[in-house]
Amino acid sequence: MNFVSYKKRGRKRMENYYILSDGSLTRHENTIYFENKNGKNYIPIEKVDNIYCYGQVSLTSQVLHLLAKKRILIHFFNYYGYYEGTFYPKTKLLAGNVIIKQAEHYIDMKKRLILAKKFVKGSADNMKKVLSYYKLKNKITQIEQEIENQKTIPDLLNTEARIRIEYYSYFDKITKQQSFHFEKRTKQPPKNMINALISFGNSLLYSTTLNELYNTQLNPTISYLHEPLQRRYSLTLDLTEIFKPIIVDRLIFKLINKEMITKKHFKKDVNYCILTKSGKNKFLQEYDKKLKTTLKHRQLNRNVSYKHLIRLEAYKLEKHILDIKEYTPYKIRW
């Protein structure tokens, strides 16, 4: 399959479009097409939320002009399926007072540490929930007691790393397929199939979170736990820490344990560390379903999707920065 789209339900029905093959995006008047040797696919631009490019895709400036006009982000991923960059149209939502307040909370180390610690604590709480779901006792609670005592960002990141090492040590007890052996987290490149799935899923969640930030008044380059460096949207990294365990990791366990993804979905010639096209397609389908899944929100007293939870998290952060309400990271109940 060269081109797939997965519908999302809501007040206005929108779609994520995933391009898995090489080709080109072209524009005719106010219509965009994806075209390659297998044919031409029309993209209903009025119903597009995001476009994800996993193949080598060329496009014209006229395509970018239309995407900018419609405020549609297009995300690019490399051969391994890892995030490379985003066409990020000029947003109409940025507000000077919010940017100033964001910068103040970064410059003031006391304020920055408050937020950074909340991201680490929120992430740790959701890791514990995941392990609790599988009835696995762990030492995360003992390690996270160090969070409040840390006085610098590097020390806090060290604690966060130790929590994550403890968390990852239980993955082999959760996965049921014998061929999926995790051992430890490895990147660039991943050393095995589970690491490949984690990297693929984290890159996807990064782009999803960036899209949600785009629809708020927050500037995605000003962050607190991660350093705001050139050429990266570091606030996105902060927020994804909260949702990696409950969106990406739980999805990976489902895919493996239900044998929806097996060894055959990885490329043998690169030591099984890259998903095949069918493997990517399966992961993207299930990821999209996960984003659409709804759960009861305690404060709003209504059902919201996992995708909307990410935007709500950004709204909460914005209120904290504007001194309206203290930020409390989202914690899953089950």
PAKETI-670146 format. One record per residue (C-alpha): residue in three letters; x, y, z. Coordinates in Angstrom, 2 decimals. Layout:
+------+---------+---------+---------+
! type !       X !       Y !       Z !
+------+---------+---------+---------+
!  ALA !       X !       Y !       Z !
...
+------+---------+---------+---------+
END
This chain:
+------+---------+---------+---------+
! type !       X !       Y !       Z !
+------+---------+---------+---------+
!  MET !    0.00 !    0.00 !    0.00 !
!  ASN !    1.50 !    3.32 !   -1.06 !
!  PHE !   -0.79 !    5.71 !    0.72 !
!  VAL !   -3.06 !    5.28 !    3.70 !
!  SER !   -5.30 !    7.49 !    5.78 !
!  TYR !   -6.93 !    6.82 !    9.10 !
!  LYS !  -10.05 !    8.74 !   10.09 !
!  LYS !  -10.48 !   10.43 !   13.42 !
!  ARG !  -13.87 !   11.22 !   14.88 !
!  GLY !  -14.87 !   14.42 !   16.56 !
!  ARG !  -16.98 !   17.50 !   15.98 !
!  LYS !  -15.32 !   17.82 !   12.59 !
!  ARG !  -14.19 !   14.58 !   11.01 !
!  MET !  -10.49 !   14.90 !   10.22 !
!  GLU !   -7.91 !   12.45 !    8.94 !
!  ASN !   -4.25 !   11.71 !    9.47 !
!  TYR !   -2.51 !   10.84 !    6.20 !
!  TYR !    0.50 !    8.53 !    6.23 !
!  ILE !    2.64 !    8.25 !    3.11 !
!  LEU !    4.71 !    5.06 !    3.21 !
!  SER !    6.23 !    5.05 !   -0.29 !
!  ASP !    8.38 !    7.32 !   -2.42 !
!  GLY !    6.59 !    9.85 !   -4.59 !
!  SER !    5.62 !   13.49 !   -4.91 !
!  LEU !    3.01 !   15.87 !   -3.57 !
!  THR !    1.59 !   18.19 !   -6.20 !
!  ARG !   -1.05 !   20.89 !   -6.25 !
!  HIS !   -3.72 !   21.76 !   -8.77 !
!  GLU !   -5.63 !   24.90 !   -7.72 !
!  ASN !   -6.79 !   24.10 !   -4.16 !
!  THR !   -6.30 !   20.34 !   -4.41 !
!  ILE !   -3.27 !   18.27 !   -3.37 !
!  TYR !   -2.33 !   14.88 !   -4.82 !
!  PHE !    0.20 !   12.22 !   -3.89 !
!  GLU !    1.60 !   10.65 !   -7.03 !
!  ASN !    4.05 !    7.84 !   -7.78 !
!  LYS !    4.47 !    4.90 !  -10.18 !
!  ASN !    1.40 !    3.20 !   -8.68 !
!  GLY !   -0.95 !    6.06 !   -9.45 !
!  LYS !   -2.37 !    9.31 !   -8.16 !
!  ASN !   -4.21 !    9.79 !   -4.86 !
!  TYR !   -6.38 !   12.80 !   -4.08 !
!  ILE !   -5.99 !   14.30 !   -0.60 !
!  PRO !   -9.18 !   16.01 !    0.67 !
!  ILE !   -7.33 !   18.95 !    2.17 !
!  GLU !  -10.34 !   20.25 !    4.14 !
!  LYS !  -10.36 !   17.01 !    6.15 !
!  VAL !   -6.61 !   16.73 !    6.80 !
!  ASP !   -5.20 !   17.06 !   10.30 !
!  ASN !   -1.55 !   16.01 !    9.73 !
!  ILE !    0.49 !   14.47 !    6.91 !
!  TYR !    3.24 !   11.98 !    7.85 !
!  CYS !    5.88 !   11.17 !    5.22 !
!  TYR !    7.80 !    7.91 !    5.68 !
!  GLY !    8.96 !    7.64 !    2.06 !
!  GLN !   11.15 !    9.99 !    0.05 !
!  VAL !    8.61 !   12.64 !   -0.89 !
!  SER !    9.20 !   15.69 !   -3.05 !
!  LEU !    6.85 !   18.65 !   -3.01 !
!  THR !    6.52 !   22.10 !   -4.52 !
!  SER !    6.37 !   25.51 !   -2.89 !
!  GLN !    2.75 !   25.75 !   -4.05 !
!  VAL !    1.92 !   22.69 !   -1.94 !
!  LEU !    3.57 !   24.36 !    1.07 !
!  HIS !    1.63 !   27.57 !    0.43 !
!  LEU !   -1.67 !   25.69 !    0.57 !
!  LEU !   -0.66 !   23.69 !    3.66 !
!  ALA !    0.34 !   26.94 !    5.38 !
!  LYS !   -2.97 !   28.55 !    4.46 !
!  LYS !   -4.88 !   25.59 !    5.88 !
!  ARG !   -2.53 !   25.41 !    8.93 !
!  ILE !   -1.60 !   21.78 !    8.26 !
!  LEU !    1.67 !   20.35 !    9.57 !
!  ILE !    3.62 !   17.86 !    7.47 !
!  HIS !    6.11 !   15.62 !    9.30 !
!  PHE !    9.09 !   13.89 !    7.72 !
!  PHE !   10.73 !   10.65 !    8.87 !
!  ASN !   13.94 !    8.99 !    7.68 !
!  TYR !   14.63 !    5.48 !    6.37 !
!  TYR !   14.55 !    4.07 !    9.91 !
!  GLY !   11.18 !    5.69 !   10.61 !
!  TYR !   12.61 !    8.30 !   12.98 !
!  TYR !   11.52 !   11.92 !   13.05 !
!  GLU !   13.59 !   14.32 !   10.94 !
!  GLY !   11.61 !   17.54 !   10.76 !
!  THR !    8.28 !   19.32 !   10.33 !
!  PHE !    6.91 !   21.96 !    8.01 !
!  TYR !    5.54 !   24.24 !   10.72 !
!  PRO !    3.28 !   26.96 !    9.27 !
!  LYS !    3.19 !   30.38 !   10.86 !
!  THR !    0.70 !   30.21 !   13.69 !
!  LYS !   -1.93 !   32.83 !   14.48 !
!  LEU !   -2.21 !   31.73 !   18.10 !
!  LEU !    1.16 !   32.82 !   19.52 !
!  ALA !    0.77 !   35.57 !   22.12 !
!  GLY !    3.56 !   37.85 !   23.32 !
!  ASN !    2.57 !   37.67 !   26.97 !
!  VAL !    2.63 !   33.86 !   26.91 !
!  ILE !    6.08 !   33.77 !   25.28 !
!  ILE !    7.41 !   36.25 !   27.85 !
!  LYS !    6.00 !   34.15 !   30.70 !
!  GLN !    7.43 !   30.98 !   29.17 !
!  ALA !   10.86 !   32.60 !   29.01 !
!  GLU !   10.57 !   33.83 !   32.61 !
!  HIS !    9.85 !   30.30 !   33.79 !
!  TYR !   12.95 !   29.08 !   31.96 !
!  ILE !   15.31 !   31.85 !   33.11 !
!  ASP !   14.21 !   31.66 !   36.77 !
!  MET !   15.83 !   28.36 !   37.86 !
!  LYS !   13.43 !   27.95 !   40.78 !
!  LYS !   10.43 !   28.17 !   38.47 !
!  ARG !   12.10 !   25.98 !   35.87 !
!  LEU !   12.89 !   23.24 !   38.37 !
!  ILE !    9.28 !   23.21 !   39.59 !
!  LEU !    8.07 !   22.38 !   36.09 !
!  ALA !   10.94 !   20.03 !   35.25 !
!  LYS !   10.27 !   18.01 !   38.40 !
!  LYS !    6.58 !   17.79 !   37.54 !
!  PHE !    7.40 !   16.29 !   34.13 !
!  VAL !    9.68 !   13.67 !   35.72 !
!  LYS !    7.15 !   12.88 !   38.47 !
!  GLY !    4.28 !   12.62 !   35.98 !
!  SER !    6.28 !   10.31 !   33.76 !
!  ALA !    7.28 !    8.12 !   36.73 !
!  ASP !    3.68 !    7.87 !   37.95 !
!  ASN !    2.50 !    6.65 !   34.55 !
!  MET !    5.38 !    4.16 !   34.34 !
!  LYS !    4.27 !    2.75 !   37.70 !
!  LYS !    0.70 !    2.49 !   36.42 !
!  VAL !    1.87 !    0.50 !   33.40 !
!  LEU !    3.85 !   -1.91 !   35.58 !
!  SER !    0.97 !   -2.14 !   38.06 !
!  TYR !   -1.34 !   -3.12 !   35.21 !
!  TYR !    0.92 !   -6.13 !   34.63 !
!  LYS !    1.16 !   -6.77 !   38.39 !
!  LEU !    4.90 !   -6.09 !   38.53 !
!  LYS !    6.39 !   -4.77 !   41.75 !
!  ASN !    9.17 !   -2.26 !   41.18 !
!  LYS !   11.49 !    0.26 !   42.83 !
!  ILE !   10.38 !    3.38 !   40.98 !
!  THR !    8.72 !    4.85 !   44.08 !
!  GLN !   11.98 !    4.68 !   46.01 !
!  ILE !   13.95 !    6.35 !   43.23 !
!  GLU !   11.41 !    9.10 !   42.59 !
!  GLN !   11.69 !   10.23 !   46.20 !
!  GLU !   14.94 !   11.87 !   45.09 !
!  ILE !   13.14 !   14.18 !   42.65 !
!  GLU !   12.22 !   16.93 !   45.11 !
!  ASN !   15.77 !   17.09 !   46.52 !
!  GLN !   17.47 !   17.76 !   43.19 !
!  LYS !   18.85 !   21.30 !   42.80 !
!  THR !   19.98 !   21.22 !   39.15 !
!  ILE !   18.57 !   20.02 !   35.84 !
!  PRO !   21.48 !   17.56 !   35.22 !
!  ASP !   20.89 !   15.95 !   38.64 !
!  LEU !   17.18 !   15.72 !   37.91 !
!  LEU !   17.86 !   14.14 !   34.52 !
!  ASN !   20.11 !   11.62 !   36.24 !
!  THR !   17.24 !   10.61 !   38.53 !
!  GLU !   14.90 !   10.44 !   35.54 !
!  ALA !   17.37 !    8.14 !   33.75 !
!  ARG !   17.56 !    5.79 !   36.74 !
!  ILE !   13.76 !    5.63 !   36.91 !
!  ARG !   13.59 !    4.76 !   33.23 !
!  ILE !   16.29 !    2.06 !   33.58 !
!  GLU !   14.26 !    0.48 !   36.38 !
!  TYR !   11.11 !    0.69 !   34.25 !
!  TYR !   12.74 !   -0.85 !   31.19 !
!  SER !   14.12 !   -3.74 !   33.25 !
!  TYR !   10.60 !   -5.23 !   33.39 !
!  PHE !    9.85 !   -5.19 !   29.65 !
!  ASP !   11.02 !   -8.76 !   29.11 !
!  LYS !    8.55 !   -9.88 !   31.78 !
!  ILE !    5.69 !   -8.20 !   29.93 !
!  THR !    6.30 !   -9.32 !   26.35 !
!  LYS !    5.22 !  -12.88 !   25.53 !
!  GLN !    6.86 !  -13.55 !   22.17 !
!  GLN !   10.20 !  -15.26 !   22.81 !
!  SER !   11.82 !  -13.64 !   19.77 !
!  PHE !   11.24 !  -10.19 !   21.29 !
!  HIS !   14.09 !   -9.81 !   23.77 !
!  PHE !   14.62 !   -6.28 !   25.07 !
!  GLU !   17.43 !   -6.39 !   27.67 !
!  LYS !   18.05 !   -2.59 !   27.72 !
!  ARG !   17.28 !    0.62 !   25.85 !
!  THR !   19.52 !    1.31 !   22.85 !
!  LYS !   19.23 !    4.00 !   20.17 !
!  GLN !   20.84 !    5.18 !   16.94 !
!  PRO !   20.56 !    2.46 !   15.84 !
!  PRO !   18.35 !    0.32 !   18.07 !
!  LYS !   19.86 !   -3.10 !   18.78 !
!  ASN !   16.70 !   -5.19 !   18.58 !
!  MET !   13.04 !   -5.25 !   17.61 !
!  ILE !   11.57 !   -3.79 !   20.82 !
!  ASN !   14.04 !   -0.91 !   20.74 !
!  ALA !   13.07 !   -0.32 !   17.10 !
!  LEU !    9.39 !   -0.16 !   18.08 !
!  ILE !   10.10 !    2.24 !   20.96 !
!  SER !   12.09 !    4.59 !   18.73 !
!  PHE !    9.46 !    4.43 !   15.98 !
!  GLY !    6.62 !    5.09 !   18.43 !
!  ASN !    8.41 !    7.87 !   20.30 !
!  SER !    9.12 !    9.69 !   17.03 !
!  LEU !    5.46 !    9.41 !   16.09 !
!  LEU !    4.32 !   10.69 !   19.49 !
!  TYR !    6.76 !   13.60 !   19.19 !
!  SER !    5.13 !   14.75 !   15.94 !
!  THR !    1.62 !   14.27 !   17.38 !
!  THR !    2.52 !   16.35 !   20.43 !
!  LEU !    4.05 !   19.05 !   18.24 !
!  ASN !    0.77 !   19.30 !   16.35 !
!  GLU !   -1.16 !   19.73 !   19.60 !
!  LEU !    1.25 !   22.46 !   20.76 !
!  TYR !    0.78 !   24.19 !   17.41 !
!  ASN !   -2.88 !   24.64 !   18.33 !
!  THR !   -2.08 !   26.45 !   21.59 !
!  GLN !   -0.40 !   29.75 !   22.47 !
!  LEU !    2.75 !   28.02 !   23.74 !
!  ASN !    6.06 !   28.33 !   21.93 !
!  PRO !    7.37 !   24.76 !   21.36 !
!  THR !   11.04 !   25.83 !   21.49 !
!  ILE !   11.00 !   27.01 !   25.13 !
!  SER !   11.26 !   24.03 !   27.50 !
!  TYR !   12.10 !   23.15 !   31.09 !
!  LEU !   13.27 !   19.56 !   31.57 !
!  HIS !   15.06 !   19.41 !   28.22 !
!  GLU !   17.40 !   22.17 !   27.09 !
!  PRO !   15.99 !   24.44 !   24.36 !
!  LEU !   18.54 !   23.85 !   21.60 !
!  GLN !   18.64 !   24.90 !   17.96 !
!  ARG !   16.60 !   22.93 !   15.46 !
!  ARG !   14.37 !   21.11 !   17.90 !
!  TYR !   10.99 !   21.71 !   19.54 !
!  SER !   12.15 !   20.91 !   23.05 !
!  LEU !    8.86 !   21.61 !   24.85 !
!  THR !    7.49 !   18.71 !   22.82 !
!  LEU !   10.11 !   16.48 !   24.47 !
!  ASP !    8.95 !   17.64 !   27.91 !
!  LEU !    5.31 !   16.80 !   27.27 !
!  THR !    5.95 !   13.46 !   25.57 !
!  GLU !    7.57 !   12.19 !   28.78 !
!  ILE !    4.10 !   12.12 !   30.35 !
!  PHE !    2.51 !   10.11 !   27.53 !
!  LYS !    5.22 !    7.70 !   26.34 !
!  PRO !    4.34 !    5.00 !   28.91 !
!  ILE !    0.58 !    5.11 !   28.41 !
!  ILE !    0.43 !    5.61 !   24.64 !
!  VAL !    3.59 !    4.20 !   23.03 !
!  ASP !    4.65 !    1.50 !   25.51 !
!  ARG !    1.18 !    0.08 !   26.08 !
!  LEU !    0.64 !   -0.02 !   22.33 !
!  ILE !    3.91 !   -1.91 !   21.83 !
!  PHE !    2.94 !   -4.51 !   24.45 !
!  LYS !   -0.42 !   -4.99 !   22.74 !
!  LEU !    1.16 !   -5.39 !   19.30 !
!  ILE !    3.66 !   -7.97 !   20.55 !
!  ASN !    1.49 !   -9.95 !   22.94 !
!  LYS !   -1.39 !  -10.24 !   20.48 !
!  GLU !    1.10 !  -11.14 !   17.74 !
!  MET !   -0.13 !   -8.27 !   15.59 !
!  ILE !    3.54 !   -7.54 !   14.93 !
!  THR !    6.00 !  -10.43 !   14.70 !
!  LYS !    9.56 !  -10.99 !   13.55 !
!  LYS !    8.39 !  -11.05 !    9.93 !
!  HIS !    7.49 !   -7.36 !   10.21 !
!  PHE !   11.17 !   -6.40 !   10.51 !
!  LYS !   13.92 !   -6.31 !    7.88 !
!  LYS !   16.21 !   -9.30 !    8.29 !
!  ASP !   19.12 !   -7.75 !    6.37 !
!  VAL !   19.56 !   -4.98 !    8.98 !
!  ASN !   19.42 !   -7.24 !   12.03 !
!  TYR !   15.66 !   -6.77 !   12.47 !
!  CYS !   16.05 !   -3.18 !   13.72 !
!  ILE !   13.86 !   -1.57 !   11.02 !
!  LEU !   10.16 !   -2.18 !   10.39 !
!  THR !    9.06 !   -3.32 !    6.95 !
!  LYS !    6.36 !   -1.34 !    5.14 !
!  SER !    3.70 !   -3.77 !    6.39 !
!  GLY !    5.10 !   -3.42 !    9.92 !
!  LYS !    4.93 !    0.36 !    9.73 !
!  ASN !    1.42 !    0.18 !    8.34 !
!  LYS !    0.26 !   -2.07 !   11.19 !
!  PHE !    1.88 !    0.16 !   13.83 !
!  LEU !    0.37 !    3.33 !   12.31 !
!  GLN !   -3.11 !    1.81 !   12.14 !
!  GLU !   -3.02 !    0.80 !   15.80 !
!  TYR !   -1.41 !    4.07 !   16.87 !
!  ASP !   -4.20 !    6.00 !   15.18 !
!  LYS !   -6.79 !    3.81 !   16.95 !
!  LYS !   -5.04 !    4.51 !   20.25 !
!  LEU !   -5.20 !    8.27 !   19.71 !
!  LYS !   -8.94 !    8.01 !   19.02 !
!  THR !   -9.64 !    5.85 !   22.08 !
!  THR !  -11.59 !    7.80 !   24.69 !
!  LEU !  -11.57 !    7.65 !   28.47 !
!  LYS !  -13.43 !    9.49 !   31.21 !
!  HIS !  -11.76 !   12.74 !   32.23 !
!  ARG !  -12.25 !   13.29 !   35.96 !
!  GLN !  -12.14 !   17.10 !   35.93 !
!  LEU !  -14.15 !   17.63 !   32.75 !
!  ASN !  -16.55 !   14.79 !   33.59 !
!  ARG !  -16.72 !   13.68 !   29.97 !
!  ASN !  -14.94 !   11.32 !   27.62 !
!  VAL !  -11.89 !   12.65 !   25.79 !
!  SER !   -9.48 !   10.97 !   23.37 !
!  TYR !   -5.84 !   10.28 !   24.14 !
!  LYS !   -4.95 !   12.79 !   21.43 !
!  HIS !   -7.02 !   15.50 !   23.11 !
!  LEU !   -5.41 !   14.67 !   26.46 !
!  ILE !   -2.12 !   15.91 !   25.02 !
!  ARG !   -3.64 !   19.26 !   24.09 !
!  LEU !   -5.32 !   19.54 !   27.48 !
!  GLU !   -1.88 !   18.98 !   29.04 !
!  ALA !   -0.55 !   21.92 !   27.04 !
!  TYR !   -3.47 !   24.07 !   28.19 !
!  LYS !   -2.71 !   23.18 !   31.83 !
!  LEU !    0.92 !   24.14 !   31.33 !
!  GLU !   -0.15 !   27.45 !   29.82 !
!  LYS !   -2.33 !   28.22 !   32.86 !
!  HIS !    0.60 !   27.46 !   35.16 !
!  ILE !    2.89 !   29.80 !   33.25 !
!  LEU !    0.28 !   32.57 !   33.37 !
!  ASP !   -0.14 !   32.02 !   37.15 !
!  ILE !   -3.78 !   30.97 !   36.74 !
!  LYS !   -3.56 !   27.43 !   38.11 !
!  GLU !   -0.66 !   25.23 !   39.21 !
!  TYR !    0.24 !   22.54 !   36.71 !
!  THR !   -0.45 !   18.93 !   37.68 !
!  PRO !    0.71 !   16.30 !   35.17 !
!  TYR !   -1.82 !   13.83 !   33.83 !
!  LYS !   -1.88 !   10.50 !   35.63 !
!  ILE !   -3.71 !    7.54 !   34.16 !
!  ARG !   -6.07 !    5.75 !   36.54 !
!  TRP !   -5.58 !    2.18 !   35.29 !
+------+---------+---------+---------+
END
